[in-house]
Amino acid sequence: MLHSHDRDHGHAHEHGHTHGPSTPHPAQTVPWSILRMALAARLGAALAVSAGLWAAVLLAMR
């Protein structure tokens, strides 16, 4: 026996923010953080970003 229940009873429970307006959002975990990287890795990342930006500038000047 098949039972069909296609009627909408309006039981949607949408909950927005539950913290107060003066309370900040709770901290969320991030997959990586530049602050947790070793100094050499930070310098390498900064160098790579800088090189990429300079490449974009030099290509735009062509």
Backbone as ProteinMPNN parsed JSONL, in Angstrom:
{"seq_chain_A": "MLHSHDRDHGHAHEHGHTHGPSTPHPAQTVPWSILRMALAARLGAALAVSAGLWAAVLLAMR", "coords_chain_A": {"N_chain_A": [[0.843, -1.176, 0.0], [0.683, 2.118, -0.936], [1.519, 5.233, 0.425], [0.752, 8.497, 0.102], [1.892, 11.705, 0.791], [1.559, 14.632, 0.159], [0.942, 17.128, 1.081], [1.657, 20.382, 2.286], [2.451, 21.34, 5.444], [3.439, 23.593, 6.588], [5.655, 23.538, 8.364], [8.217, 24.543, 8.402], [11.307, 25.203, 9.775], [13.159, 27.643, 10.002], [16.051, 28.916, 11.166], [17.774, 31.746, 11.943], [20.54, 33.777, 12.742], [21.735, 32.978, 15.941], [23.07, 34.253, 17.895], [23.5, 37.249, 19.833], [23.248, 40.706, 18.659], [25.485, 42.127, 19.515], [27.338, 40.228, 20.053], [30.196, 38.584, 18.872], [30.805, 36.513, 15.946], [31.332, 33.004, 16.401], [34.597, 31.498, 16.52], [35.942, 29.981, 13.599], [37.274, 26.996, 12.265], [40.075, 26.852, 10.106], [41.378, 25.551, 7.028], [44.076, 26.043, 6.569], [46.577, 28.25, 7.818], [48.313, 31.262, 7.514], [49.67, 32.201, 9.651], [50.418, 29.982, 11.037], [52.344, 28.848, 9.55], [55.765, 28.015, 8.906], [58.571, 30.269, 9.166], [60.24, 30.279, 6.873], [58.502, 29.145, 5.011], [56.501, 31.081, 4.95], [57.914, 33.253, 3.888], [58.578, 32.172, 1.402], [56.01, 31.845, 0.294], [55.21, 34.523, 0.178], [57.095, 35.486, -1.618], [56.398, 34.014, -3.899], [53.801, 34.971, -4.406], [54.399, 37.653, -4.86], [56.048, 37.428, -7.134], [54.168, 36.428, -8.937], [52.386, 38.591, -9.1], [54.084, 40.559, -10.173], [54.608, 39.381, -12.624], [52.078, 39.557, -13.794], [51.85, 42.335, -13.98], [53.996, 42.959, -15.712], [53.213, 41.541, -17.989], [50.916, 42.908, -18.625], [51.908, 45.306, -19.459], [52.924, 44.865, -21.971]], "CA_chain_A": [[0.0, 0.0, 0.0], [1.465, 3.343, -1.039], [0.968, 6.357, 1.173], [1.228, 9.752, -0.454], [1.723, 12.81, 1.735], [2.061, 15.771, -0.599], [0.457, 18.385, 1.631], [2.615, 21.176, 3.048], [1.836, 21.757, 6.702], [4.073, 24.817, 7.068], [6.489, 23.256, 9.531], [9.596, 24.92, 8.126], [11.949, 25.799, 10.947], [14.328, 28.392, 9.569], [16.657, 29.642, 12.273], [18.865, 32.616, 11.509], [21.596, 33.899, 13.729], [21.247, 32.751, 17.299], [23.809, 35.086, 18.84], [23.013, 38.616, 19.882], [23.903, 41.612, 17.717], [26.776, 42.605, 20.018], [28.217, 39.076, 20.235], [30.85, 38.247, 17.602], [30.647, 35.15, 15.455], [32.311, 32.096, 16.986], [35.752, 31.222, 15.669], [35.794, 28.829, 12.724], [38.551, 26.4, 11.909], [40.473, 27.066, 8.721], [42.233, 24.443, 6.607], [45.471, 26.437, 6.74], [46.73, 29.613, 8.296], [49.662, 31.77, 7.259], [50.32, 32.41, 10.951], [50.938, 28.696, 11.52], [53.405, 28.408, 8.655], [57.126, 28.339, 9.33], [59.055, 31.53, 8.596], [60.716, 30.046, 5.504], [57.331, 28.92, 4.164], [55.847, 32.382, 4.776], [58.725, 34.033, 2.951], [58.408, 31.553, 0.091], [54.676, 32.175, -0.202], [55.216, 35.945, -0.165], [57.89, 35.615, -2.84], [55.611, 33.469, -5.007], [52.718, 35.922, -4.692], [55.03, 38.836, -5.437], [56.468, 37.096, -8.504], [52.959, 36.342, -9.759], [51.874, 39.94, -9.345], [54.994, 41.225, -11.097], [54.385, 38.783, -13.949], [50.847, 40.138, -14.315], [52.147, 43.735, -14.35], [54.859, 42.986, -16.903], [52.435, 41.092, -19.14], [49.944, 43.96, -18.96], [52.636, 46.406, -20.09], [53.338, 44.466, -23.317]], "C_chain_A": [[0.889, 1.24, 0.0], [0.758, 4.465, -0.294], [1.571, 7.641, 0.621], [0.91, 10.884, 0.519], [2.3, 14.067, 1.105], [1.638, 17.11, -0.026], [1.561, 19.065, 2.453], [1.918, 21.694, 4.297], [2.475, 23.018, 7.278], [4.918, 24.625, 8.31], [7.954, 23.601, 9.271], [10.168, 25.646, 9.343], [13.254, 26.456, 10.51], [14.849, 29.188, 10.753], [17.821, 30.454, 11.735], [19.971, 32.623, 12.536], [21.019, 33.714, 15.125], [22.023, 33.557, 18.328], [23.265, 36.509, 18.78], [23.776, 39.521, 18.934], [25.259, 42.107, 18.207], [27.774, 41.473, 20.227], [28.879, 38.743, 18.905], [30.566, 36.799, 17.2], [31.669, 34.256, 16.139], [33.429, 31.806, 15.993], [35.499, 29.963, 14.845], [37.17, 28.301, 12.377], [38.826, 26.642, 10.431], [41.393, 25.921, 8.309], [43.725, 24.766, 6.712], [45.494, 27.874, 7.221], [48.157, 30.063, 8.042], [50.408, 31.992, 8.572], [50.898, 31.126, 11.506], [52.061, 28.17, 10.647], [54.758, 28.783, 9.243], [57.575, 29.611, 8.612], [59.504, 31.35, 7.153], [59.532, 29.834, 4.556], [56.584, 30.222, 3.921], [56.601, 33.233, 3.769], [58.604, 33.484, 1.533], [57.057, 31.878, -0.519], [54.615, 33.638, -0.619], [55.992, 36.18, -1.458], [57.108, 35.114, -4.054], [54.471, 34.416, -5.39], [53.28, 37.164, -5.361], [55.449, 38.584, -6.885], [55.263, 37.006, -9.431], [52.389, 37.702, -10.085], [52.77, 40.709, -10.312], [54.831, 40.666, -12.508], [53.125, 39.367, -14.578], [51.077, 41.578, -14.763], [52.958, 43.791, -15.633], [54.113, 42.505, -18.142], [51.426, 42.15, -19.572], [50.616, 45.118, -19.684], [53.03, 46.088, -21.528], [52.496, 45.128, -24.36]], "O_chain_A": [[1.757, 1.38, 0.861], [-0.461, 4.615, -0.382], [2.786, 7.832, 0.678], [-0.215, 10.998, 1.008], [3.389, 14.514, 1.466], [1.956, 18.145, -0.612], [2.29, 18.418, 3.205], [0.915, 22.401, 4.21], [2.084, 23.465, 8.356], [4.899, 25.462, 9.212], [8.841, 22.997, 9.874], [9.567, 26.588, 9.86], [14.327, 25.868, 10.644], [14.145, 30.049, 11.28], [18.748, 29.904, 11.139], [20.296, 31.593, 13.126], [19.948, 34.231, 15.443], [21.675, 33.549, 19.509], [22.649, 36.912, 17.794], [24.844, 39.146, 18.45], [26.106, 42.472, 17.391], [28.936, 41.728, 20.546], [28.184, 38.63, 17.895], [30.144, 35.98, 18.016], [32.776, 34.71, 16.43], [33.229, 31.862, 14.78], [34.914, 28.998, 15.335], [38.119, 29.069, 12.216], [37.909, 26.634, 9.61], [42.113, 25.376, 9.146], [44.543, 23.87, 6.92], [44.528, 28.617, 7.042], [49.103, 29.328, 8.322], [51.639, 31.973, 8.601], [51.781, 31.168, 12.363], [52.669, 27.149, 10.969], [54.873, 29.755, 9.99], [57.021, 29.978, 7.576], [59.185, 32.176, 6.298], [59.563, 30.299, 3.417], [56.085, 30.455, 2.82], [55.996, 33.86, 2.899], [58.535, 34.251, 0.572], [56.963, 32.157, -1.715], [54.035, 33.964, -1.654], [55.583, 36.986, -2.294], [57.155, 35.729, -5.12], [54.213, 34.632, -6.574], [52.702, 37.672, -6.322], [55.231, 39.426, -7.755], [55.322, 37.453, -10.576], [51.956, 37.947, -11.211], [52.273, 41.432, -11.176], [54.91, 41.414, -13.483], [53.108, 39.643, -15.777], [50.564, 41.997, -15.8], [52.652, 44.571, -16.536], [54.356, 43.01, -19.238], [51.119, 42.27, -20.758], [49.963, 45.837, -20.441], [53.443, 46.997, -22.247], [52.703, 44.907, -25.553]]}, "name": "protein", "num_of_chains": 1, "seq": "MLHSHDRDHGHAHEHGHTHGPSTPHPAQTVPWSILRMALAARLGAALAVSAGLWAAVLLAMR"}
